[in-house]
């Protein structure tokens, strides 16, 4: 009965979404306050109904209700409870319901906290948001219904994909969807502004918190996915430029560009058209990511579905919303007249360069991702575009962006003096070059990538700290006290930029200085990797709740002293009949020791791969620090208080012309 109620709630949410997409839009066009007021209770009702539907599906997974086809295909009674719960979204249908749940949550939050928005803009934002929900409710109900019943329920299920039975993949999709779907609010604000024909500083202040929240969640989601790929897939890497990895990375780049562009609109009322375009593209690339993951057009270990029919439906949604928004943008672009004027050397110019680099780098990733498909469809040629292309094409943009970032962040608005701006940065530049040279000398010049990472990482990190310190003014005994009183948005910017510097350094250091050893190891026989002496002590068979495994016991010594014991594992899930590799990792501040056990050889040995990965943990630490910077900025009072004083209302609650 609970699942039937969940299905009924989903249908009701679809009907409410239709009402919310139509009535407030008409009300805003006709200036009818009563019709516009429908949007807020409808947004709340839509979210509550969707939450009830998702809760019913979760209950079916928790209780192993095998009368539901989805539970049969993605669960098993012997599965641990965490993976029963995560199994709700560890499949195509359930993940789409989570997608829509988050979409309606953002719409409801806009209704709850958008009291300072002009009524017409609020009504149009909520109507556009609901129109997106209508499309995805239709997609779920007509092509991906999670509540389909089994005529004859089986005794047990077929289990969840073993690769998804991991804590990292239990939390990765919700965070990623909060970012993906959160960009729908930026899109809705952009389309609503295009309908109204007005973009100003107040609009930028309203759209920035939604974009920033989505960017923070997307940052965390990408970091979790990268960490999962690092320790779960067993190949020792954190990023493979996989199509689905790229699908989440492209919206992240556009969202970062949108954040910086919206600052220019807010402060200087410039770049209006460009900011609107970025809002459309950011969500458009989220939809492209959804299409890549679910259409089967590109093969990936991360993909959820391989169904061309569903892919065509998503492609239609993509064409309708992105194409429609771009058409409206073309019609209204002339109305987005920029007011601010700025010089070549100014913060505005630096942010323009930042935007161009981010947008072009996202387009480079997009071309590399879809080119194999285009080549096969248009030229009947099988091509593979892998890491060498992306590393070569993407890296120059990162280098240029890192070089200009500290300078651009410290330039004044409108017109600046480059010599004056560089004065406090010269010591930082000297320090970064000196440390890079030291790194090159210590590593005997074996690679320029590591030292380059040191130079760029220190330059960006220390530049962010100098920018923050400069905001405390000149001299005085209370400078540290003034530092604590610096606006949280400024703290957030500095922390986010510092996190980026850490990530750049860590990636370069790992790529340049990691060591790899592949061998056949024999129990009891020592072998050496780098400065570590290792012994495969034993290999045993063990059983888990829903898998059988072989586990190696590896003793690690440094200069004769035992450092740690590692237990690499190879599992075989009995129901899914699928093997997985569980790497054993000794996490340390400056390096990871990463061990993977393979197959048994005929002579009694075991294949074993060992990696020494310097600064691996710094990659994810840098990502989390970037996200923390976003959270600090979100906590700033300027983000929490909308520009209510800038709007005028008539007695009927409709803004005056």
For each residue, the residues with C-beta under 8 A, 3 or more apart:
1: 4 5
2: 5 6 56 59 60
3: 6 7 56 57 59 60 65 67 68 147
4: 1 7 8 147
5: 1 2 8 9 52 56
6: 2 3 9 10 52 53 54 55 56 57 59 60 147
7: 3 4 10 11 53 56 145 147
8: 4 5 11 12
9: 5 6 12 13 49 50 52 53 56
10: 6 7 13 14 49 50 53 97 137 140 141 147
11: 7 8 14 15 141
12: 8 9 15 16 49
13: 9 10 16 17 45 46 49 50 53 100 104 133 137
14: 10 11 17 18 134 137 138 141
15: 11 12 18 19
16: 12 13 19 20 42 45 46 49
17: 13 14 20 21 42 46 104 130 133 134 137
18: 14 15 21 22 130 134
19: 15 16 22 23 38 42
20: 16 17 23 24 38 39 42 43 46 107 126 127 130 133
21: 17 18 25 127 128 130 131 133 134
22: 18 19 25 26 127
23: 19 20 26 27 35 38 39 42 127
24: 20 27 28 35 36 38 39 42 123 124 126 127
25: 21 22 28 29 123 124 127
26: 22 23 29 30 32 35
27: 23 24 30 31 32 33 34 35 36 37 38 123
28: 24 25 31 36 119 120 123 124 127 195
29: 25 26
30: 26 27 35
31: 27 28 120 654
32: 26 27 35 36
33: 27 36 37 119 652 653 654
34: 27 37 38
35: 23 24 26 27 30 32 38 123
36: 24 27 28 32 33 39 119 120 122 123
37: 27 33 34 40 41
38: 19 20 23 24 27 34 35 41 42
39: 20 23 24 36 42 43 111 122 123 126 127 130
40: 37 43 44 111 122 126
41: 37 38 44 45
42: 16 17 19 20 23 24 38 39 45 46 126 130
43: 20 39 40 46 47 104 107 108 110 111 126 129 130
44: 40 41 47 48 108 111 112
45: 13 16 41 42 48 49
46: 13 16 17 20 42 43 49 50 104 107 108 130 133
47: 43 44 50 51 101 104 105 107 108
48: 44 45 51 52
49: 9 10 12 13 16 45 46 52 53
50: 9 10 13 46 47 53 54 97 100 101 104
51: 47 48 54 55 101 104 105
52: 5 6 9 48 49 55 56
53: 6 7 9 10 13 49 50 56 57 97
54: 6 50 51 57 58 88 97 98 101
55: 6 51 52 58 59
56: 2 3 5 6 7 9 52 53 59 60
57: 3 6 53 54 60 61 68 70 88 94 97 146 147
58: 54 55 61 62 85 88
59: 2 3 6 55 56 62 63 65
60: 2 3 6 56 57 63 65 68 70 71
61: 57 58 64 65 71 74 75 84 85 87 88 94
62: 58 59 81 84 85
63: 59 60
64: 61 71 75 76 77 84 157
65: 3 59 60 61 68 71
66: 71 72 150 153 154 155 156 157
67: 3 71 149 150 153
68: 3 57 60 65 71 72 146 147 148 149 150
69: 72 73 148 149 150
70: 57 60 73 74 91 93 94 146 147 148
71: 60 61 64 65 66 67 68 74 75 87 157
72: 66 68 69 75 150 153 154 157 158
73: 69 70 91 157 158
74: 61 70 71 87 90 91 94 157 158 159 160 161
75: 61 64 71 72 79 84 87 157 159 160
76: 64 79 156 157 158 159 160 546 575
77: 64 156 157
78: 545 546 575
79: 75 76 83 84 87 159 160 165 545 546
80: 83 84 165 545 546
81: 62 84 85
82: 85 86 167 170
83: 79 80 86 87 90 160 164 165 170
84: 61 62 64 75 79 80 81 87
85: 58 61 62 81 82 88 170
86: 82 83 89 90 160 164 169 170
87: 61 71 74 75 79 83 84 90 91 94 160 164
88: 54 57 58 61 85 94 98
89: 86 94 95 97 98 173 174
90: 74 83 86 87 94 95 160 161 164 169 173
91: 70 73 74 87 94 95 160 304
92: 95 96 144 294 304 305 307 310
93: 70 96 97 140 144 145 146
94: 57 61 70 74 87 88 89 90 91 97 98 146
95: 89 90 91 92 98 99 173 177 304
96: 92 93 99 100 136 139 140 144 146 294
97: 10 50 53 54 57 89 93 94 100 101 140 146
98: 54 88 89 94 95 101 102 173 174 177
99: 95 96 102 103 136 177 180 181 290
100: 13 50 96 97 103 104 133 136 137 140
101: 47 50 51 54 97 98 104 105
102: 98 99 105 106 174 177 178 181 182
103: 99 100 106 107 129 132 133 136 181 184
104: 13 17 43 46 47 50 51 100 101 107 108 133
105: 47 51 101 102 108 109
106: 102 103 109 110 129 181 182 184 185 210
107: 20 43 46 47 103 104 110 111 126 129 130 133 185
108: 43 44 46 47 104 105 111 112
109: 105 106 112 113
110: 43 106 107 113 114 122 125 126 129 185 188 210
111: 39 40 43 44 107 108 114 122 126
112: 44 108 109
113: 109 110
114: 110 111 117 122 125 126 206 642
115: 642
116: 641 642 643 644 647
117: 114 121 122 125 206 642
118: 121 122 647 649 655
119: 28 33 36 122 123 649 653 654 655
120: 28 31 36 123 124 196 654 655
121: 117 118 124 125 192 193 196 203
122: 36 39 40 110 111 114 117 118 119 125 126
123: 24 25 27 28 35 36 39 119 120 126 127
124: 24 25 28 120 121 127 128 191 192 195 196
125: 110 114 117 121 122 128 129 185 188 189 192
126: 20 24 39 40 42 43 107 110 111 114 122 123 129 130 188
127: 20 21 22 23 24 25 28 39 123 124 130 131 192
128: 21 124 125 131 132 187 188 191 192
129: 43 103 106 107 110 125 126 132 133 184 185 188
130: 17 18 20 21 39 42 43 46 107 126 127 133 134
131: 21 127 128 134 135 321
132: 103 128 129 135 136 184 187 188 321
133: 13 17 20 21 46 100 103 104 107 129 130 136 137
134: 14 17 18 21 130 131 137 138
135: 131 132 138 139 317 320 321
136: 96 99 100 103 132 133 139 140 317
137: 10 13 14 17 100 133 134 140 141
138: 14 134 135 141 142
139: 96 135 136 142 143 144 310 313 314 317
140: 10 93 96 97 100 136 137 143 144 145 146
141: 10 11 14 137 138 145
142: 138 139 145 313
143: 139 140 309 310 313
144: 92 93 96 139 140 310
145: 7 93 140 141 142 148
146: 57 68 70 93 94 96 97 140
147: 3 4 6 7 10 57 68 70
148: 68 69 70 145
149: 67 68 69
150: 66 67 68 69 72 153 154
151:
152:
153: 66 67 72 150
154: 66 72 150 157
155: 66
156: 66 76 77 575
157: 64 66 71 72 73 74 75 76 77 154 575
158: 72 73 74 76 575 576
159: 74 75 76 79 162 546 573 575 576
160: 74 75 76 79 83 86 87 90 91 164 165 576
161: 74 90 164 165 576 578
162: 159 165 547 571 573 576 578 580
163: 166 169 232 233 301 578 580
164: 83 86 87 90 160 161 169
165: 79 80 83 160 161 162 169 573
166: 163 169 170 228 232
167: 82 170 171
168: 171 172 224 225 227 228 231 232
169: 86 90 163 164 165 166 172 173 228 232
170: 82 83 85 86 166 167
171: 167 168 174 175 224
172: 168 169 175 176 221 224 225 228
173: 89 90 95 98 169 176 177 221
174: 89 98 102 171 177 178 221
175: 171 172 178 179 217 218 220 221 224
176: 172 173 179 180 217 218 221 222 224 225 248
177: 95 98 99 102 173 174 180 181 221
178: 102 174 175 181 182 213 214 217 218 221
179: 175 176 182 183 214 215 216 217 218 219 220 221 222 248 251 252 255
180: 99 176 177 183 214 218 248 251 286 289 290
181: 99 102 103 106 177 178 184 214 286
182: 102 106 178 179 185 186 210 211 213 214 217 218
183: 179 180 186 187 211 214 218 251 255 279 282 283 286
184: 103 106 129 132 181 187 188 283 286
185: 106 107 110 125 129 182 188 189 207 210 211 214
186: 182 183 189 190 207 210 211 214 255 258 279 282 283
187: 128 132 183 184 190 191 279 280 282 283 284 321 325
188: 110 125 126 128 129 132 184 185 191 192
189: 125 185 186 192 193 203 206 207 210 279
190: 186 187 193 194 207 276 279 280 325
191: 124 128 187 188 194 195 280 325 328
192: 121 124 125 127 128 188 189 195 196
193: 121 189 190 196 197 198 199 203 276
194: 190 191 197 276 325 328 329 332
195: 28 124 191 192 328
196: 120 121 124 192 193
197: 193 194 332 335
198: 193 203 335
199: 193 203 204 265 272 275 276 336
200: 203 204 265 269 646
201: 204 205 265 266 267 269 643 646
202: 205 206 642 643 646 647
203: 121 189 193 198 199 200 206 207 265
204: 199 200 201 207 208 262 263 265 266 275
205: 201 202 208 266 638 639 642 643
206: 114 117 189 202 203 209 210 642 643
207: 185 186 189 190 203 204 210 211 262 279
208: 204 205 211 212 259 262 263 266 639
209: 206 212 213 634 639 640
210: 106 110 182 185 186 189 206 207 213 214
211: 182 183 185 186 207 208 214 215 255 258 259 262 279 282
212: 208 209 215 216 259 630 633 634 639
213: 178 182 209 210 216 217 630 634
214: 178 179 180 181 182 183 185 186 210 211 217 218 255
215: 179 211 212 218 219 252 255 256 259 630
216: 179 212 213 219 220 627 630 631 634
217: 175 176 178 179 182 213 214 220 221
218: 175 176 178 179 180 182 183 214 215 221 222 248 251 252 255
219: 179 215 216 222 223 252 623 626 627 630
220: 175 179 216 217 223 224 623 624 627
221: 172 173 174 175 176 177 178 179 217 218 224 225 248
222: 176 179 218 219 225 226 245 248 249 252 623
223: 219 220 226 227 620 623 624 627
224: 168 171 172 175 176 220 221 227 228
225: 168 172 176 221 222 228 229 245 248 302
226: 222 223 229 230 238 239 245 619 620 623
227: 168 223 224 230 231 238 620
228: 166 168 169 172 224 225 231 232 233
229: 225 226 232 233 237 238 239 240 245
230: 226 227 233 236 237 238 616
231: 168 227 228 583 585
232: 163 166 168 169 228 229 580 581 582 583
233: 163 228 229 230 237 301 581
234: 580 581 582 583 596
235: 240
236: 230 516 583 594 596 609 611 613
237: 229 230 233 240
238: 226 227 229 230 510 616 619
239: 226 229 245
240: 229 235 237 245 387
241: 245 246 365 368 386 387 390 391
242: 245 246 300 301 302
243: 246 247 292 298 299 300 369
244: 247 248 289 292 293 298 300 301 302 303
245: 222 225 226 229 239 240 241 242 248 249 302
246: 241 242 243 249 250 365 366 368 369
247: 243 244 250 288 289 290 292 293 369
248: 176 179 180 218 221 222 225 244 245 251 252 289
249: 222 245 246 252 253 362 365
250: 246 247 253 254 285 288 289 362 365 366 369
251: 179 180 183 218 248 254 255 282 283 285 286 289
252: 179 215 218 219 222 248 249 255 256
253: 249 250 256 257 358 359 361 362 365
254: 250 251 257 258 278 281 282 285 358 359 362
255: 179 183 186 211 214 215 218 251 252 258 259 282
256: 215 252 253 259 260 358
257: 253 254 260 261 278 282 354 355 358 359 362
258: 186 211 254 255 261 262 275 278 279 282
259: 208 211 212 215 255 256 262 263
260: 256 257 263 264 351 354 355 358
261: 257 258 264 265 271 274 275 278 351 355
262: 204 207 208 211 258 259 265 266 275
263: 204 208 259 260 266 267 351
264: 260 261 267 268 270 271 275 340 348 351 352
265: 199 200 201 203 204 261 262 268 269 270 271 272 275
266: 201 204 205 208 262 263
267: 201 263 264 340 413
268: 264 265 339 340 342 348 413 414
269: 200 201 265 272 338 339 340
270: 264 265 338 339 340 341 342 348
271: 261 264 265 274 275 338 348 351 352 355
272: 199 265 269 275 276 336 337 338
273: 276 277 329 333 336 338
274: 261 271 277 278 355
275: 199 204 258 261 262 264 265 271 272 278 279
276: 190 193 194 199 272 273 279 280 329 336
277: 273 274 280 281 329
278: 254 257 258 261 274 275 281 282 355 359
279: 183 186 187 189 190 207 211 258 275 276 282 283
280: 187 190 191 276 277 283 284 322 325 326 329
281: 254 277 278 284 285 359
282: 183 186 187 211 251 254 255 257 258 278 279 285 286
283: 183 184 186 187 251 279 280 286 287 321 322
284: 187 280 281 287 288 318 321 322 325
285: 250 251 254 281 282 288 289 362 366
286: 180 181 183 184 251 282 283 289 290
287: 283 284 290 291 314 317 318 321 322
288: 247 250 284 285 291 292 318 366
289: 180 244 247 248 250 251 285 286 292 293
290: 99 180 247 286 287 293 294 314
291: 287 288 294 295 297 311 314 315 318
292: 243 244 247 288 289 295 297 298 300 303 369
293: 244 247 289 290 300 302 303 304 305
294: 92 96 290 291 303 304 305 307 310 311 314
295: 291 292 298 305 306 307 308 310 311 312 314 315
296: 299 303 305 306 307 308 311
297: 291 292 308 311 373
298: 243 244 292 295 303 369 370 372 373
299: 243 296 303
300: 242 243 244 292 293 303
301: 163 233 242 244
302: 225 242 244 245 293
303: 244 292 293 294 296 298 299 300 306
304: 91 92 95 293 294
305: 92 293 294 295 296 310
306: 295 296 303
307: 92 294 295 296 310 311
308: 295 296 297 311 312
309: 143 312 313
310: 92 139 143 144 294 295 305 307 313 314
311: 291 294 295 296 297 307 308 314 315
312: 295 308 309 315 316
313: 139 142 143 309 310 316 317
314: 139 287 290 291 294 295 310 311 317 318
315: 291 295 311 312 318 319
316: 312 313 319 320
317: 135 136 139 287 313 314 320 321
318: 284 287 288 291 314 315 321 322 323
319: 315 316 322 323
320: 135 316 317 323 324
321: 131 132 135 187 283 284 287 317 318 324 325
322: 280 283 284 287 318 319 325 326
323: 318 319 320 326 327
324: 320 321 327 328
325: 187 190 191 194 280 284 321 322 328 329
326: 280 322 323 329 330
327: 323 324 330 331
328: 191 194 195 324 325 331 332
329: 194 273 276 277 280 325 326 332 333
330: 326 327 333
331: 327 328
332: 194 197 328 329 335 336
333: 273 329 330 336
334: 337
335: 197 198 332
336: 199 272 273 276 332 333
337: 272 334
338: 269 270 271 272 273
339: 268 269 270
340: 264 267 268 269 270 348 414
341: 270 414
342: 268 270 346 347 348 349 413 414 415
343: 346 349 414 415 416
344: 349
345: 349 411 415 416 417 418
346: 342 343 349 350 411 412 413 414 415 416
347: 342 350 351 408 409 411 412 413 416
348: 264 268 270 271 340 342 351 352 413 414
349: 342 343 344 345 346 352 353 411
350: 346 347 353 354 404 407 408 409 411
351: 260 261 263 264 271 347 348 354 355 408
352: 264 271 348 349 355 356
353: 349 350 356 357 404 408
354: 257 260 350 351 357 358 401 404 405 408
355: 257 260 261 271 274 278 351 352 358 359
356: 352 353 359 360
357: 353 354 360 361 397 400 401
358: 253 254 256 257 260 354 355 361 362 397 401
359: 253 254 257 278 281 355 356 362 363
360: 356 357 363 364 397
361: 253 357 358 364 365 394 397 398
362: 249 250 253 254 257 285 358 359 365 366
363: 359 360 366 367
364: 360 361 367 368 390 393 394 397
365: 241 246 249 250 253 361 362 368 369 390 394
366: 246 250 285 288 362 363 369 370
367: 363 364 370 371
368: 241 246 364 365 371 385 389 390 393
369: 243 246 247 250 292 298 365 366 385
370: 298 366 367 373 374
371: 367 368 374 375 383 385
372: 298 375 376 382 383 384 385
373: 297 298 370 376 377
374: 370 371 377 378
375: 371 372 378 379 381 382 383
376: 372 373 379 380 381 382 383
377: 373 374
378: 374 375
379: 375 376
380: 376
381: 375 376
382: 372 375 376
383: 371 372 375 376
384: 372
385: 368 369 371 372 389 390
386: 241 389 390
387: 240 241 390 391
388: 391 392
389: 368 385 386 392 393
390: 241 364 365 368 385 386 387 393 394
391: 241 387 388 394 395
392: 388 389 395
393: 364 368 389 390 396
394: 361 364 365 390 391 397 398
395: 391 392 398 399
396: 393 399 400
397: 357 358 360 361 364 394 400 401
398: 361 394 395 401 402 504
399: 395 396 402 403 452 456
400: 357 396 397 403 404
401: 354 357 358 397 398 404 405
402: 398 399 405 456 459 460 500 501 504
403: 399 400 407 456 459
404: 350 353 354 400 401 407 408
405: 354 401 402 408 409 460 463 497 500
406: 409 410 425 428 459 460 462 463 464 466 467 497
407: 350 403 404 410 411 418 421 422 425 463
408: 347 350 351 353 354 404 405 411
409: 347 350 405 406 463 464 467 493 497
410: 406 407 421 424 425 463 466 467 470
411: 345 346 347 349 350 407 408 416 418 421
412: 346 347 415 416 421
413: 267 268 342 346 347 348
414: 268 340 341 342 343 346 348
415: 342 343 345 346 412
416: 343 345 346 347 411 412 420 421
417: 345 420 421
418: 345 407 411 421 422
419: 422 423
420: 416 417 423
421: 407 410 411 412 416 417 418 425
422: 407 418 419 425 426
423: 419 420 426
424: 410 427 428 466 470
425: 406 407 410 421 422 428 429 463 466
426: 422 423 429 430
427: 424 430 431
428: 406 424 425 431 432 458 459 462 463 466
429: 425 426 432 433 459
430: 426 427 433 434
431: 427 428 434 435 458 462
432: 428 429 435 436 454 455 456 457 458 459 462
433: 429 430 436 437 455
434: 430 431 437 438
435: 431 432 438 439 454 455 458
436: 432 433 439 440 451 452 454 455 458
437: 433 434 440 441 451
438: 434 435 441 442
439: 435 436 442 443 450 451 454
440: 436 437 443 445 448 450 451
441: 437 438 444 445
442: 438 439
443: 439 440 446 447 450 451 512 513
444: 441
445: 440 441 448
446: 443 512
447: 443 450 451 512 513
448: 440 445 451 452
449: 452 453 508 511 512
450: 439 440 443 447 453 454 508 509 511 512 513
451: 436 437 439 440 443 447 448 454 455
452: 399 436 448 449 455 456 508
453: 449 450 456 457 504 505 506 507 508 509 512
454: 432 435 436 439 450 451 457 458 505 508 509
455: 432 433 435 436 451 452 458 459
456: 399 402 403 432 452 453 459 460 501 504 505 508
457: 432 453 454 460 461 501 502 504 505 506 508
458: 428 431 432 435 436 454 455 461 462 501 505
459: 402 403 406 428 429 432 455 456 462 463 501
460: 402 405 406 456 457 463 464 497 498 500 501 504
461: 457 458 464 465 497 498 501 502 505
462: 406 428 431 432 458 459 465 466 501
463: 405 406 407 409 410 425 428 459 460 466 467 497 501
464: 406 409 460 461 467 468 493 494 495 497 498 501
465: 461 462 468 469 494 498
466: 406 410 424 425 428 462 463 469 470
467: 406 409 410 463 464 470 471 493 494 497
468: 464 465 471 483 486 490 491 494
469: 465 466 472 483
470: 410 424 466 467
471: 467 468 483 486 490
472: 469 479 480 482 483 486
473: 476 479 482
474:
475: 479
476: 473 479 482
477:
478: 481 482
479: 472 473 475 476 482 483
480: 472 483 484
481: 478 484 485
482: 472 473 476 478 479 485 486
483: 468 469 471 472 479 480 486
484: 480 481
485: 481 482
486: 468 471 472 482 483 490 491
487: 490 491 636 638
488: 491 492 632 633 635 636 637
489: 492 493 632 633 636 638 639
490: 468 471 486 487 493 494
491: 468 486 487 488 494 495 629 632 633
492: 488 489 495 496 629 630 631 632 633 634 635 636
493: 409 464 467 489 490 496 497 629 633
494: 464 465 467 468 490 491 497 498 629
495: 464 491 492 498 499 625 626 628 629 632
496: 492 493 499 500 625 626 628 629 630 633
497: 405 406 409 460 461 463 464 467 493 494 500 501 629
498: 460 461 464 465 494 495 501 502 625 629
499: 495 496 502 503 621 622 623 624 625 626 627 628 629
500: 402 405 460 496 497 503 504 622 626
501: 402 456 457 458 459 460 461 462 463 464 497 498 504 505 622
502: 457 461 498 499 505 506 618 621 622 625
503: 499 500 506 507 618 619 622 623 626
504: 398 402 453 456 457 460 500 501 507 508 622
505: 453 454 456 457 458 461 501 502 508 509 615 618 622
506: 453 457 502 503 509 510 615 616 617 618 619 621 622
507: 453 503 504 510 511 619
508: 449 450 452 453 454 456 457 504 505 511 512
509: 450 453 454 505 506 512 513 614 615 618
510: 238 506 507 513 514 613 614 615 616 619
511: 449 450 507 508 514
512: 443 446 447 449 450 453 508 509
513: 443 447 450 509 510 614
514: 510 511 611 612 613 614
515: 529 530 611 612
516: 236 609 610 611
517: 527 529 609 610 611
518: 607 608 609 610
519: 527 607 608
520: 601 603 605 606 607 608
521: 525 527 534 536 605 606 607 608
522: 525 536 604 605 606
523: 536 537 538 539 604 606
524: 535 536 537
525: 521 522 535 536
526: 533 534 535
527: 517 519 521 533 534 535
528: 532 533 534
529: 515 517 532 534 610 612
530: 515 612
531: 558
532: 528 529 556 557 558 563 593 612
533: 526 527 528 556 557 558 560
534: 521 526 527 528 529 554 555 556 557 595 610
535: 524 525 526 527 554 555 557
536: 521 522 523 524 525 539 552 553 554 606 608
537: 523 524 553 554 555 565
538: 523 552 553
539: 523 536 550 551 552 553 597 600 606
540: 550 551 553
541: 548 549 550 551
542: 548 549 550 551
543: 547 548 549
544: 547 548 549 571
545: 78 79 80
546: 76 78 79 80 159 573 574 575
547: 162 543 544 571 572 573 574
548: 541 542 543 544 571 572 574
549: 541 542 543 544 569 570 571 572 582
550: 539 540 541 542 569 570 597
551: 539 540 541 542 567 568 569
552: 536 538 539 566 567 568 569 584 595 597 606 608
553: 536 537 538 539 540 565 566 567
554: 534 535 536 537 565 566 567 568 584 595 608
555: 534 535 537 562 565
556: 532 533 534 562 563 564 565 566 586 593
557: 532 533 534 535 560 561 562 563
558: 531 532 533 561 563
559:
560: 533 557
561: 557 558
562: 555 556 557 565
563: 532 556 557 558 586
564: 556 586 593
565: 537 553 554 555 556 562
566: 552 553 554 556 584 585 586 593 595
567: 551 552 553 554 584
568: 551 552 554 582 583 584 595 596 597 608
569: 549 550 551 552 581 582 584 597
570: 549 550 579 580 581 582 597 598
571: 162 544 547 548 549 579 580 581 582
572: 547 548 549 577 578 579
573: 159 162 165 546 547 576 577 578 579 580
574: 546 547 548 577
575: 76 78 156 157 158 159 546
576: 158 159 160 161 162 573
577: 572 573 574
578: 161 162 163 572 573
579: 570 571 572 573
580: 162 163 232 234 570 571 573
581: 232 233 234 569 570 571 596 597
582: 232 234 549 568 569 570 571
583: 231 232 234 236 568 594 595 596
584: 552 554 566 567 568 569 594 595 596
585: 231 566 592 593 594 595
586: 556 563 564 566 592 593
587: 592 617
588: 591 592 593
589: 617
590: 614 615
591: 588 612 613 614 615 616
592: 585 586 587 588 611 612 613 616 617
593: 532 556 564 566 585 586 588 610 611 612 613
594: 236 583 584 585 610 611 612 613 616
595: 534 552 554 566 568 583 584 585 608 609 610 611
596: 234 236 568 581 583 584 608 609 610
597: 539 550 552 568 569 570 581 606 607 608
598: 570 606 607 608 609
599: 606 607
600: 539 604 605 606
601: 520 604 605 606 607
602:
603: 520
604: 522 523 600 601
605: 520 521 522 600 601
606: 520 521 522 523 536 539 552 597 598 599 600 601
607: 518 519 520 521 597 598 599 601
608: 518 519 520 521 536 552 554 568 595 596 597 598
609: 236 516 517 518 595 596 598
610: 516 517 518 529 534 593 594 595 596
611: 236 514 515 516 517 592 593 594 595
612: 514 515 529 530 532 591 592 593 594
613: 236 510 514 591 592 593 594 616
614: 509 510 513 514 590 591
615: 505 506 509 510 590 591 618 619
616: 230 238 506 510 591 592 594 613 619
617: 506 587 589 592 620 621
618: 502 503 505 506 509 615 621 622
619: 226 238 503 506 507 510 615 616 622 623
620: 223 226 227 617 623 624
621: 499 502 506 617 618 624 625
622: 499 500 501 502 503 504 505 506 618 619 625 626
623: 219 220 222 223 226 499 503 619 620 626 627
624: 220 223 499 620 621 627 628
625: 495 496 498 499 502 621 622 628 629
626: 219 495 496 499 500 503 622 623 629 630
627: 216 219 220 223 499 623 624 630 631
628: 495 496 499 624 625 631 632
629: 491 492 493 494 495 496 497 498 499 625 626 632 633
630: 212 213 215 216 219 492 496 626 627 633 634
631: 216 492 627 628 634 635
632: 488 489 491 492 495 628 629 635 636
633: 212 488 489 491 492 493 496 629 630 636 639
634: 209 212 213 216 492 630 631 639
635: 488 492 631 632 639 640
636: 487 488 489 492 632 633 639 640
637: 488 640 641
638: 205 487 489 641
639: 205 208 209 212 489 633 634 635 636
640: 209 635 636 637
641: 116 637 638 644
642: 114 115 116 117 202 205 206
643: 116 201 202 205 206 646 647
644: 116 641 647
645:
646: 200 201 202 643
647: 116 118 202 643 644 655
648: 655 656
649: 118 119 653 654 655 656
650: 653 654 655 656
651:
652: 33
653: 33 119 649 650
654: 31 33 119 120 649 650
655: 118 119 120 647 648 649 650
656: 648 649 650
657:
